[in-house]
Amino acid sequence: SAASDVYKRQAQDMLVGKVAGVDVITAGGTPGAGAQIRVRGGSSLNASNDPLIVIDGLTIDNNTPKGMSNPLAMVNPNDIETFTVLKDASATALYGTRAANGVIVITTKKGKPGPPSISYNVSGSYSRRPRYTDRAVNVMNSVERIDFSREIVEKGLENMLIDSWVGYEGAMIDYMKGKINFEEFQRQVSLYESVNTDWFDIICRDVFSHSHTLSLSGGSSNVRYYASVRYNKENGVLRKESGDQYNANVKVTLNQGNFTGSFSLNGNIRESKYTPSELKLLDYAYNTTRALPAYNEDGSLWFYDRNASYSQTFLPFNILHERDESYNTIDGNGMTFNMQLGYLFLKSLKTEFTLGYTVNDTQQETYYSEDSFYATNLRYERNGKPDEEHSILPYGGELRLDDTKNRSLTVRGQLNFNRFIDKDNIHLLSIAIGGEASSTKYEGYSQTRRGYLPERGLLFTQVDVGKYPAYGSWLATDAGALGRRKEQITNMVSGYATISYSYKNDFTLNTNMRIDASNKFGDKSNDKLLPIWSVSGVWNMKENILKNVSGLDMLSLRAVSYTHLTL
């Protein structure tokens, strides 16, 4: 498929509606996350269902940086020339077990011969927030919700869905306990009936996101160049969530006699701002009664008492206050170098060499301030002071750090033979034999720190563990407090061969063979080798029995591929 639609903000958007059987599932509107791509559906419950991504002959690891659903989220769609989706069984023999969920092969743009040419591309998208008038949203308004609560109370029914007595139920309990008189009870009920809070409007927003790409192309018949820079701004439907991404790409293509070469360098910087996933802002907007106000009459935040699970008490809570007193940021940067060299020894014999190196670093921070409901709960606060015996966060807030580094190296050599084996150019034989070695290393470190006071010079306060024994126990035994170090190394060596025979461009027979050896396959020597082979065929009916049929551009019959995997 040609990547003719360059007005897409994300590379995965180019797959939508273009290839049968390919599903692109949005990641819930999270800025910069991209989308889930399924070529063969969900074939595994535990393992990954993501397809293998191949860009300019270099396989991209599917362990994407945090905050992203697939590696295409880091690719500038305006740099893509063509893409091909391989979803039959022969793809597994070509690329090994990594291709079990299909393969997306991408070729990026090259420079065009001629004087320097500058182009600018801008694209945008509009995202609409949910509304109570939407067909999928069925939420009672304030009057309906109060009538529902009144009916439950009058009939003596028990509402098991309530964990914080607030609104009509809270006013009724205060009245029955004598905390308020009947007039005050009536005043509060009247307020709850009329407030009709629009949580979708308060928590969400309609947003416009935009992307800008500036590219330069040119060169001669022997040397061509292509360069681009991109800025992508993606605003989240949830207020105060956004993502910024910067891309830069340089590619030089050489063609001198029998020698060909391609050198490319691609870099990206990602900066994303979210709210912590524990807040579940969108769920709160969907499930919270509209009979509760968000603000007081003077514009200040309205708090209600909410059940605090750890401290086993009720603490003041307002979802907007909790959002403003916390954050989740994910910053990352990456670089990919790709070198491809080729030399034509004979008219039908060519050798190719590929070297690829990828670096990706990601830093994630999740923070709850000292004034947040989350921190107050852990503080086990009693009468405005932390309980010395039970508090596991006496002072300050909580900061979670998670840093990840990824290094990947790929080296591949290949010998290609392509020749007609008869004088009439009817029988075409193509053979490719190659070997590949790759190594991927993930390193990471995560830790949870408490007592964080960013407003005081990014300091961590000192806590007397003798005075606060529960905090001392958490500090000494909790896995998050102690810190976790992660390391994963995957080494693979592969050999492969493909043989293709074509007759008059009418019939094609393909055979693919591959054997992989990896430290991830198992401890036994027999498990470390994984041979795969496949056979498939294609009958181009348009060039054969349907050659003279008008109105038909292409029709081919593809034989079901047979793939054999030896375990």
N, C-alpha and C positions, 0 to 999 in steps of 0.2 A: 504494500500500500504506500502510496506517495504521501508525504507529509505536506499536503498543499494547504491545509488549514492552519496557518501560522498565527491566527488570532486567538489561540488558546493560552490561558495564563499558566497552566500546568501541563507537563508532558503527557501525563496519563489521560488528560481530556481528549487527546488526539485519537485514542482508541475507542472512544464512545461511539457506538453505532457503526463502526467501520469493519469489524471482523465478527462473523457469526460465532457464538459460543464464548465470547470474551465478556466478562462482567466487570464493570468498574463501579465500586461501591464507595461512596463518599464517607469520610471519617467523621461525620457528625458536625462539620463546620468548624473544627478546631484549626486555627490559623497555622499554615505551613505543614499540616500533617499529610496532605496528599490524599490518596484513596487506596483502598484495597483492590488488587487486581486478581481476578480468578479466570484462568484459561480453561481449566478442566473441572471447575467447581470445587467443592470442599471434599477432597478424597481422604483426608486424615483428621482424626479428632485431636491428636496430641502433637504431631509434627506440623511444620509449616506447610501452607497451601500456596505460598507465593511462587510465581513463575520465575525462571532464571532470566536475568537481564544481561544482554550482551551488547556492548557499545563499542563500535569500531573494532570488533574482534576480541575485545577484552571483557571477560565475565565479571560482573559486579556482584559482590557478596550481598546476600539478602538480609544479613543482620544490620538493618538500617539504624542510623543514629536515633536517639531518643526523640520522641515527638513526631516521627515520620512513619507513614504506613508502608512506603516502598521507596526504593532507590531513585525512581523517576522524579520524586519530589525535589531532588537536587539538580535536575537537568533543565537547562533552558530550552523550552519547546521551539524557539526560533532558530536553534542550532541544529535541529534535526532535519535531515534530508529525506530519508525513507525509514520505514519500519516494517518488519515482517514478523508475523506470529506463527510459530511452529507448535502445533498441538497434537500431532500424530505420534505414534510410538517410535518412529525413526529418530525423533529428536533426542530420545534417551540414549540411543546408540551414538549420536553425534557428540553430545555434551555430557554423557554419563548420568548417574543417578540424580544429579542436581537438576536435571531437566524433566524430572518425573511430573512436575506440575505445568509443563509447557515452557516455551522459550519466546522471549521478545527480543528480536534482533534489530538493533538501531544503527543506522549509518548517519554520521553527522556531516554537515556541509563542508565543502572544500571551496577554496578560492577559484574564481573564474578568470581565465586569461583576459587581459585588457587593462585599461587604466584604472586607478583606484576608484572604487564605487562605494559610496556611503549610503546606508539605509537606516531608517528609524521606524520602529514598530511600537505601537501602544495598544494595549487591550485592557478591558475592564470587565467586571462582573458585579452583579447586584444580588445580595442575599437578603431575603425577607425574614424577619423574626416571626415567631408564632403569635397568633391572636386568638382571643376567646371566640371569635366568630368563625374560626376555621372549622371545617366539617369534622376533622379528627380530634378536636378539643371539645370535651363535654364536661364543663365545670359549672357548678352552681354559682349564681351571683350572691350578693350579701343577703338579700331578703330571703332567697330560697334556702341558703345555708342556715340562717337563724331559725326559720320555720322548721327545718329538719331537726335542729338541736332542741327546739321547744317541744316537738312531738316526742322525741326520745325521752326527755325529762318527764313530760306529762304522763307517758305510758309506763314510766318506771323501767325502761329498758337500759341495758348497760352497753356503753360504746367502748368496745375493746380496741378501737383504732386510736384512741387518744392517749398520749404519754405525757402531755403537758396540758394542764387544765387552764385554758385561756379562752377568750371570747365569751360567748353566751354561757358556756359551762362554767368558766372561771367566775363570771359575775354572779351566777346562781349560787355557787358554793360560798362565795364571800357573803352573799345576802343571807343564806341559811345559817352561816356561822356568826352572823351579827356584825360582820366587819363593815358592812355598808347598809344604809336604810333602803326602803323600797324606791324612794325617789331617785337615789343614786343608781340603783339597779336599773330602773327604767331609762335613765339618761345614758348609761353605758350600752344597754341593748339598742337603743335608738341610734347611737353612734355606730355600732357594729353593723346595723341594718343599712346604713347610708354610705359607709366608707367605700365599698365596692372596689377594692384595691386592684389595680392592673399590674400584677406581678410580672407579666411578660414585658410590659413597657418599662418597668423599673429595672429589671435584671437584663433584658435583651434590647436589641436595637436593629434597625434596618441599616445595612452597611454597603458601601461601595469599595471594591478592591481594584487595584490597578497594577499594570506591569509595563515596563519600558525597556526596550532593547535598542542599542546602537551598535551597528556592525560595519566592518570595513572589509572589502574583498578586492582582489586584483592579482596581477602577476603576468607571467609570460607562459609560453607553452612548456617550458622546462621547470619553472619555479612559480608556484601559486601560493597565495596566503589568504587566510581568513581570520578575522579577530572580531570579538563581540564583548560588550559589557551589558549587564542587565541589572535592573532594580525591580523587585517585586514586593509590593505592599499588600498584605492580606489582613483585613480586619475581621475579627471574630464577631459572631452574632451576639455572644455574651459581652456585655460592656467591660471595658478595660482589658480585653484580650486582643492581641495583635501579633503579627509576625512580619519581619523584614528579612529579605534575602538578597544577597549580592552575588552575581556570577560574573566571571571573566574567563574568556576562552581564546586561545591562540593556536592556530593550526597552519603548518607549512607543509606543502606537498612538492616533492621533487620527482622529475622524470628526465633522466639523462641517458640516452642510449638504452642499454640493457638493464640499467639500474633504476629502481624506483624506491622512494622513501617517503615516509609521513611522520611528522613530529607534532604532537599536540600536548598542550598544557592547559588544564582546566582547574579553576579554583572557585570556591564558594564560601560565603560567610552567612551564618544564620543567627538571627536574634528573635526569640519568641517570648511573649509574656502571657501567662495564663493565671487562672485561679487554681488553687489546689483541688485535685479531683475529689477529695473527701467532702468538700462543700456541696457537691452535686447541685449546682445552681439551677440548672434547667429542670431537674427533678423537683426542686423546691418550688419553682414557678408553676409547674404543672399540678402539684399535689397540695399546695398550701391554700387554705380557705381565703376567699376574697373578703371575708368579714373581719379580717385583721388589718389594721392600718400599718403602714411602713413608717409614717412620720407623725409627729404631734402637730397640733394646730399652729405652733410657732415655727415649724419647719425642722425641728430637731428630730433625731431618730427615735422611734417608739420601740421600747424593749418589752418583751414578755418573759416570764420565767419558764425556762426549758429544763427538762430533766438532764442532769449531767451524770453520765454512767459511772465514771471513775470515782468522783467525789461523793456520789450518792446523795445529791441534793439538787435543788433547783437554782439555776443561775440566769441572770439577765441575758437575753439573746436577741440580736437583730441581724438578719442575713446580710444586709448591706454593710453593717459594721464589721462583721466577720470577713466579708470580702475585702474591705479596705485595710484590714489589719493582717492580711496575709498575701502571699504571692508565690508563684511558681515560674521560674525563668529557665529557659533552655537555650544556651548559646553554643554554637558549634562552628567549625571551619574544616574544610577539606580540600585536598588537592590530588589530581590524577595526572600522571605523566604516561603517555602512550607513544611508543616508537615502533614503526613497522618498516622493515627493509625487504626489498625483493631484488632478485637478480635472475635474468633470463639467460640460461646457459645455451639452450637450443630453442628453436622455434616452438617446440612443444613441451619443453622442460623448464620449470621455474622453481626456484627455492625462495622461501619466505621466512623471516625471523621477526618475532614480536616480543617486546619487552614492555611490561606495564607495572607501575608502582602507584599505590593509592594510600593516602593518609587521611584519617578522619579523627578529629578530637571533639568531644562534647562535654560541656559542663552544665549540670543541672542543680538549681537551688530551690528548695521549698522552705518557706518561712512563715511562722505564726508569731505575732508580736505578743508582748507581755499582757496587753489588754484584750486579747482575743478570747472568745469563749473556750477555744481549744486549750489555751495555756492556763486559763483560770480553772478549768476542770482538773488539769494535772496538778495544779498548785494546791488542790484540796483546801480551798479557801474557807475559813471560818471567821466571821466578824471582820472581814476585810484583811485578814492576815493568813499566811500559809500555815497549815497544820504541820507542826514539826515532826510528828510521828509518821504521817502518811504522805506528805508532799513529795512528788518526784520531779517537780519543777518549781523550786521555791522562789526564784527570781528570774527575770528576763523572759525571753521567748525561746522558741525552738528553731534551729536551722539544720536542714538535711542537705548534705552534699553528696553528689554522685558524679564522678568524673570517669570518662571512658576514652580510651585511645585504641585506634585500629590501624594496623599496618598490613598491607597486602602486596605481595610480589608475585608476578606471573612471567614465565619465560616459555616461549613456544617456538619450535622449528617445524617447517613443513615443506614437503617436496610435491609439486604438482605436475602431472602429465596430462596433456590434453591434445588429442590428435585424431583425425579421420584415418581409419585403417584401410581405406580403399581409395581408388583413383577417382571415383565418382562422388566422393564426399557424402556418402549415404550412411555409413556406420561410424559413429563418433564414440570414442572411448575416453573416459576421464577417470584418472586415478589420483588420489591424494593420500599421502602417508606422512604422519607427523608424530611428534612427541611434545608433551607439556609438563611443566613442573610449576607448582604454585605453593605458596606459604602464606597463611593468614594468622595474625596474632592479635588477640584482644587483651587489653589490660584495663583494669578499672579499680576504683576505690570509692567506697561509700561510707558515710559516717553521719550519725545524728548527734548534734551538739546542743546542749541546753544552757540557759543563762545568757543568751545572746542579746546584746544591747546595741543595735546598729546606730542609734541616735547618739551614742556616747563614744564615737570614734571606732565603731565596729569591734567593740570589746566583748569578751566573755567574762561575766562576773564570777568571782570566787565564792564558792559555797562551802560552808562548814559541814562536812559529811557526818561529823559526830553529832551535830545538832539536828541534822536531817537524815536519819538512818535509811529511810526508804529511797531517798535520792542516791545515797552512797551505794545501796544495793543495786539500783538500776545502773549506775555508772560502772559497777564492777562485773555485772552479769549479763546485761542486755546486749544482744548481738549488734544492734545498731549503734549503741554507745561505744562499744569496743572497736567498731569499724570492720568492714569486710573488704578483703582484697580479692579481686577476680583476675583470672588468667586462663586463656584458652588458645591453644595453638593447633592449627590444622595444616598438615602437610599432605600434599597429593602429587603423585607422579602418574602420568597417563600416556598411553600409546594408542593411536587410532589409525584407521584406514577407511577410505570410501572408494567404491568402484561404481561407476555409472556408465551404462551403455544406452545409446539413443539410435533409433532407426528412423531416418528422414524426418525427424522432429515429430513423428507420429506416436512412437512407442518409446518409453524410457523405463529401464530397470535399474534399481538402486540397491546397493548392498553396503551396509555400514557396520564397522566393527570397532570396539573400544575396550580397553582394559585399564582399570584404575587401581592404584595402590595408595592406601592412606592410613595414617595412624588412628583415624576415627572409625575404621571398620571393625575393629575388634582386637583382642589380645593374641588370639591364635594365628599362626602363620597362614593357615588356609583362609582365614577371614579377611586378610589384608589385601587380597587380590579379588577384583570384581569384574569379570568379563561380561560384555554385552554385545549382541549383534542383532541386526534386523535386515529384512528384505521387503521391498515395496516396489510397486510399478504404477505407471501412469499411461493412459491411452488418450491422446489428444484427438478427440472425435471430430472437432472442427476442421482439422487438417487432414482428415481421413474420409470417413463415409458421409460426413455432413459438410464437406468442403463447399458445395454449391448451394447450400441453404442460405437464403438471404435473411437478413434481420437477426442473425445469430453471430455474435462476436466471438464467443469462446464457450466451449463445452468440453470438459475432460472427465474421464472416469479414472478414479484413483483406487487402486487395489488396496485392501486393508493391510496395513503394515503388520508384519510379524516380528515381534521382538522377543529375544530370549535373554533372560537375566539369570546368571549362575550364582547361586548363593552358597 
